[in-house]
Amino acid sequence: MVGIVVKSTGSWYLVRDTATGTLHRCRLRGKFKQKGLKVSNPLAVGDQVEFTVEEQTEGAGVIHHIEPRRNYIIRRSVHKTEHSHIVAANLDQALLVVTLVSPATSFGFIDRFLVTAEAYSIPVTLIFNKADLHDDDLADYQQQIGKMYQRVGYPSLLTSAQSGVGVEEVDALLDSKTTLLSGHSGVGKSTLINVLVPDLDLKTAEISQFSDKGVHTTTYAEMLEVRPGTYLIDTPGIKELGLVDVQPGELAHFFPEMRALLNQCRYHNCRHVQEPGCAVIEAVEKGRIALPRYDSYLSMLHDEDNRH
C-alpha cells in the first residue's frame, strides 16, 4: 500500500492511505539510512512511503520503503549535535509567518529560512502577522520590508489572525497545494491555523488517538487537511535555524539578487566580502542589494548567530 506520513511521534508514524484516505498507525521496519544525510529523523511529515497493514492489529502497519524526496526543509537538530532534522518533505510551497512586534522576527532568521528553501527550490511567501498591533510607523516599516523581499522574488501578505485581515488571501494561496507553515514561537501560527481550519479540533482528536500516550514531542510537524487536495503542514515554533548542507562557496547562489551578478565579479571564486572588482559589493554600495540582506549573507558566511 502507498501512503503519506501525516504525523510522527518519533517511534510511530501516522500514514494516510493515498487510495482511500484511511489513517494507519505504522512503525518502521528496521533501520533506514538516508543516503548522504546524518538526520535525527529517518521519516518526515510529507514523506511518501510503501507500507503493509498487519492483520493482527486493526489499522496498524509496517513501513518498508521510503520514496525519494522531491524536496525538503532541513535544520540543525536541537537534540543531536552533528545531526540534522528534516522538518517536512515534498512541499509545493512554504509560508513563513513573521511578526514585527511581540515578538520581533529578525532578518537573520527570515533570510536563513529563505536560503534553506531556495536551496531546494521551494517557493516562499512571507506572512506578516499581527497587523492589529501595528501603529502608523510599524505599518510603514512593514511596507518597506515587504517591498525589499518582493524585489528579490518573495511576495508577502499582511494578516491578523485575531481580526481576520488577510486570512482569505492566505486561504487562496493554500488551494490544491501542500504547504509548510513555519515561524518563530509566538508569531500566531496556531491562531492562524484555527481560523484557516475551523474544524481542527475534530481532526486533532481523530489523529491523537493514534499517538503513543506520553510520547508527544514538540519537534515534529503535522499535516492537516484544509479541504480535499489542500494540505497544511504545521511545525512547532523554531527558535533558531542553523543552515545545513550549504557550503560557503555556494551561499551567494541562494540569494537571488546576488545570483544574478555572480558572473560579473572579477574573480570567479569571489566571496563578496572585500575582494576588488566585486559586483555584489558594488550593488550593495549603490543600493541595488538591500543592506539587511547583505548583512545576513555575511553572518551566514561567517557562521555567526543572528538567528534569533
Helices and strands as residue ranges (DSSP letters): E 2-8, E 13-17, E 23-28, E 48-53, E 60-66, E 72-76, E 84-89, E 93-98, H 107-119, E 124-128, G 131-133, H 136-151, E 156-158, H 167-174, E 178-183, H 189-196, H 200-208, E 222-227, E 230-234, G 251-254, H 256-259, G 262-264, H 279-285, H 291-301
